[in-house]
Amino acid sequence: MNVSALIPTYNRRDHVLRAIDSVLQQTVPVDEIIVVDDGSTDSTAEAIRSRYGSRVAVISQENMGVSVARRRAIEEARGEWVAFLDSDDEWLPERNAALSQAASLVPKTVAWIFGDSEYVSAKGQEDTIFREQGLVIDHGPHIFEKPLSDLLWDWARPRPCVLESSFIRRSALRELRCFAEGLRHTEDFLASLQVASRYSFAGIPSVVTKIYRTADLKESSIDLKFFSSDDHYRGVIDAYAIAARAAGTVPWGAHHAEAVRAFCEARARKGLPIRRLAFDQFTFGISVRSVISFSAAMLGPLFYLSGLSVRRKLGGVWRPTKYSRA
């Protein structure tokens, strides 16, 4: 079994060095570390080569977004399992040992193994994703045979199976062409549902990753543009469509239609056309809500927003889908 640590980065010179150090400090070493520098302008690549030499492979490319960087790393990797790490986060020392042990015990049907993640803010360590999401794993590896129904999915919040805390079979990512869409946001949510639609997942109780949410990361964080990004909505819509085709339209078809309506609203607020997009609400069925939304969209963005305003005053506030259980 080989493990490839994959780190996409963009203008995170100081933070990516901390991330790489955390990989090199694993009690059980990974087999290779690959950093894809996505067009940084802060000498990130030079700093990595100077500090680590041949211990870290650095691939430089023009700025094309995180999906392209992840895909490039997958193609360059040689490991059976790939382990992503965002350049502003870090692994705990036992991460690779814990996930490698789990990988040696799971059947071939499992393509995604994940551990818990803890948040770090200016106040220090905070909650973990498992506790936040109410997920309890008493021992590992616990296999989720049908992850679309066995796990909680919420596109508006981190999933328990976040990339930074996971082992993923490289063959599955290549087979499903994960990260090939070129999305700059929400590519992780889409990839997780792509894999969940075809393979089983497994979880372990250990906290394996620190995810930083400190003030020094805010200026260049993708979270600032997260909910206004077209790529965000397209990623969510595509993910729910994949789940609906794999596991049935209940509840995934309704979630797909809700995501389309959210995208219509976002585009309407920018004064952009929404008529063609509104048709997508009917991909997996017809509901009264979809018909009303579609009719409003046919009258244009201003009418669509006016209708939403009236509906919200009457108490019908659209909210992002919370937890989806098939």
C-alpha positions in Angstrom: 0.0 0.0 0.0 1.4 3.4 -1.0 0.2 6.8 0.2 0.6 10.0 -1.7 0.2 13.3 0.1 -1.2 16.0 -2.3 -1.2 19.7 -1.4 -2.6 22.3 -3.8 -1.6 25.8 -3.0 -2.0 29.4 -4.1 -0.2 32.3 -2.5 0.2 30.5 0.9 4.0 30.5 1.2 4.1 30.8 5.0 1.2 28.5 5.6 2.1 25.7 3.2 5.5 25.3 4.9 3.6 24.5 8.1 1.4 22.1 6.2 4.3 20.3 4.7 6.1 20.1 8.0 3.1 18.3 9.5 3.3 15.7 6.7 7.0 15.1 7.3 6.4 14.7 11.0 4.0 11.7 10.6 4.9 8.8 12.9 4.4 6.6 9.8 5.7 8.4 6.8 3.8 8.8 3.5 5.5 7.5 0.3 5.5 10.8 -1.5 4.6 14.5 -1.1 3.4 16.4 -4.1 2.7 20.2 -4.0 0.9 21.8 -7.0 1.6 25.5 -7.0 -1.4 27.0 -8.9 0.3 30.1 -10.2 1.4 31.7 -6.9 3.0 35.2 -7.1 4.6 35.0 -3.6 7.5 32.7 -4.4 5.8 29.7 -2.9 7.5 27.2 -5.2 10.9 28.6 -4.6 10.5 28.6 -0.8 9.4 24.9 -0.9 12.3 23.8 -3.1 14.8 25.7 -1.0 13.6 24.3 2.3 12.8 20.6 1.4 14.8 19.8 -1.7 14.0 16.4 -3.2 11.7 15.4 -0.2 8.9 17.3 -1.8 7.9 17.3 -5.5 6.8 20.7 -6.6 4.7 21.2 -9.8 4.1 24.7 -11.0 1.3 25.7 -13.3 -0.6 28.7 -14.4 -3.5 29.8 -12.1 -6.4 27.5 -13.1 -8.1 26.9 -9.8 -8.2 24.3 -7.1 -9.9 21.6 -9.2 -7.3 21.7 -11.9 -4.6 21.6 -9.2 -6.1 18.6 -7.5 -6.6 16.8 -10.8 -2.9 17.5 -11.7 -1.8 16.1 -8.4 -3.8 12.9 -8.8 -2.4 12.3 -12.3 1.2 12.8 -11.0 0.7 10.6 -7.9 1.8 7.0 -7.7 0.1 5.9 -4.5 -2.8 3.5 -4.2 -4.3 6.0 -1.7 -4.2 9.8 -2.0 -4.4 12.1 1.0 -5.2 15.7 0.4 -4.1 18.6 2.6 -5.1 22.2 2.0 -2.1 24.4 2.3 -3.4 26.4 5.3 -4.2 23.3 7.4 -2.1 20.6 9.0 -2.2 16.9 9.9 -1.8 15.5 13.4 1.2 13.2 13.8 -0.7 9.9 14.0 -2.9 10.7 11.0 -1.2 8.5 8.4 -0.7 5.7 10.9 -4.4 5.7 11.8 -5.7 5.9 8.3 -3.2 3.4 6.9 -4.3 0.9 9.6 -7.9 1.4 8.6 -7.0 1.0 4.9 -5.4 -2.4 5.6 -8.7 -3.6 7.1 -11.4 -2.4 4.7 -12.6 -4.3 1.6 -12.0 -3.2 -2.0 -15.5 -1.8 -2.1 -14.4 1.0 0.3 -12.9 3.9 -1.7 -13.0 6.7 0.9 -11.8 6.5 4.6 -12.1 9.5 6.8 -11.3 10.7 10.3 -12.4 13.6 12.5 -11.2 17.2 12.1 -10.9 19.9 14.7 -11.2 23.6 14.0 -8.6 26.1 15.2 -9.4 29.8 15.5 -7.7 32.7 17.2 -9.2 31.4 20.5 -7.4 28.0 20.0 -8.9 24.6 19.5 -12.7 24.6 19.1 -15.3 21.9 18.2 -14.6 19.0 15.9 -16.7 18.2 12.8 -18.0 14.9 14.1 -19.3 16.6 17.3 -20.7 19.5 15.3 -22.5 17.1 12.9 -23.6 14.6 15.6 -21.6 11.8 14.1 -20.5 9.1 16.6 -18.0 6.4 15.6 -17.1 4.2 18.6 -14.4 2.2 16.8 -12.9 2.0 13.4 -13.0 1.4 10.7 -16.8 1.7 10.7 -18.0 0.9 7.2 -20.8 2.9 5.6 -22.1 0.5 2.9 -24.5 3.1 1.5 -22.9 6.5 2.2 -25.6 8.5 0.4 -28.1 7.3 3.0 -25.8 6.4 5.9 -24.0 9.7 6.2 -25.2 13.3 6.7 -24.8 15.6 3.7 -25.0 19.4 4.0 -23.6 21.5 1.2 -23.7 24.6 3.3 -21.4 23.2 6.0 -18.3 20.9 6.1 -19.1 17.2 5.8 -17.6 14.6 8.2 -15.7 13.2 5.2 -13.8 16.4 4.4 -10.9 15.9 1.9 -8.2 17.1 4.4 -9.1 14.2 6.8 -9.5 11.4 4.2 -7.8 8.6 2.4 -9.2 8.1 -1.1 -8.4 5.4 -3.7 -6.7 7.1 -6.6 -8.2 4.6 -9.0 -11.7 5.7 -7.9 -10.9 9.4 -8.5 -9.5 8.7 -11.9 -12.4 6.3 -12.9 -15.0 8.9 -11.9 -13.0 11.9 -13.4 -13.2 13.7 -10.1 -12.0 17.4 -10.2 -12.2 17.4 -14.0 -14.9 20.0 -14.1 -12.5 22.9 -13.4 -14.6 24.3 -10.5 -12.9 26.9 -8.3 -15.2 26.2 -5.4 -17.3 23.3 -4.1 -15.2 20.8 -6.0 -14.8 18.8 -2.8 -18.6 18.4 -2.2 -19.0 17.2 -5.8 -16.2 14.7 -5.6 -17.4 13.2 -2.3 -20.9 12.6 -3.8 -19.4 11.2 -7.0 -17.5 8.6 -5.0 -20.4 8.0 -2.6 -22.6 7.2 -5.6 -20.4 4.3 -6.6 -18.4 3.1 -3.5 -18.6 2.5 0.2 -17.0 4.8 2.8 -15.4 4.1 6.2 -14.8 6.2 9.2 -12.5 6.1 12.2 -13.0 8.0 15.5 -9.5 9.7 15.6 -9.1 13.4 15.1 -6.5 13.5 12.3 -6.5 17.1 10.9 -6.5 20.7 12.2 -8.5 23.0 10.0 -7.5 26.7 10.6 -10.1 29.5 10.7 -7.8 32.3 11.8 -8.1 35.9 10.8 -4.8 35.9 8.8 -6.5 33.5 6.3 -9.6 35.6 5.6 -8.3 38.0 3.1 -7.5 35.4 0.5 -10.0 32.7 1.6 -12.4 31.3 -0.9 -15.0 31.3 1.8 -15.5 35.1 1.2 -16.8 34.4 -2.3 -18.3 31.0 -1.5 -22.0 31.6 -1.7 -21.9 34.2 -4.6 -19.8 32.0 -6.9 -21.4 30.4 -9.9 -19.0 27.4 -9.5 -20.4 26.9 -6.0 -24.0 26.5 -7.3 -23.0 24.4 -10.3 -21.0 22.1 -8.1 -24.0 21.6 -5.7 -26.4 21.1 -8.6 -24.2 18.6 -10.3 -23.6 16.7 -7.1 -27.3 16.3 -6.3 -28.0 15.2 -9.9 -25.4 12.4 -9.5 -26.9 11.3 -6.2 -30.4 11.4 -7.7 -29.4 9.2 -10.6 -27.6 6.8 -8.3 -29.9 6.5 -5.3 -33.3 7.8 -6.5 -35.1 11.1 -6.6 -36.2 11.0 -3.0 -34.8 13.1 -1.5 -32.1 14.0 -4.0 -34.4 15.3 -6.7 -36.0 17.8 -4.4 -32.5 19.0 -3.2 -31.4 19.4 -6.8 -34.5 21.6 -7.5 -33.8 23.7 -4.4 -30.2 24.2 -5.5 -31.4 25.3 -8.9 -33.8 27.8 -7.3 -30.9 29.1 -5.1 -28.8 29.6 -8.2 -31.7 31.4 -9.9 -31.9 33.8 -7.0 -28.1 34.5 -7.0 -28.2 35.2 -10.7 -31.3 37.3 -10.4 -29.6 39.5 -7.8 -26.9 40.2 -10.3 -29.4 41.0 -13.0 -28.4 37.9 -15.1 -30.8 35.8 -17.2 -32.4 32.9 -15.3 -35.0 31.5 -17.7 -33.0 28.6 -19.2 -31.6 27.8 -15.8 -35.1 27.6 -14.3 -35.9 24.7 -16.6 -33.5 22.5 -14.6 -35.9 22.4 -11.7 -37.8 19.8 -13.6 -34.9 17.4 -14.2 -36.2 14.9 -11.6 -39.8 15.7 -11.4 -42.4 18.5 -11.1 -43.6 20.1 -7.9 -45.9 23.1 -7.2 -42.9 25.0 -5.9 -41.0 24.4 -9.1 -43.9 25.5 -11.3 -44.3 28.7 -9.3 -40.6 29.4 -9.4 -40.4 28.6 -13.1 -43.3 30.9 -13.9 -41.7 33.8 -12.0 -38.4 33.2 -13.7 -40.1 33.5 -17.1 -41.1 37.1 -16.2 -37.5 38.0 -15.5 -35.1 38.6 -12.6 -36.9 41.6 -11.1 -40.2 39.8 -10.9 -38.4 36.7 -9.6 -36.9 38.6 -6.7 -40.2 40.4 -6.0 -41.9 37.1 -5.7 -39.3 35.8 -3.3 -39.6 39.0 -1.2 -43.4 38.5 -0.9 -43.0 34.8 -0.1 -40.5 35.6 2.7 -42.7 38.2 4.2 -45.4 35.5 4.4 -43.0 33.2 6.2 -41.9 30.9 3.3 -38.1 31.5 3.6 -35.9 29.3 1.4 -33.1 27.8 3.3 -30.2 25.6 2.2 -30.8 21.9 2.5 -29.7 20.7 5.9 -29.0 17.0 6.4 -30.0 14.7 3.6 -30.9 11.1 4.4 -32.2 9.0 1.5 
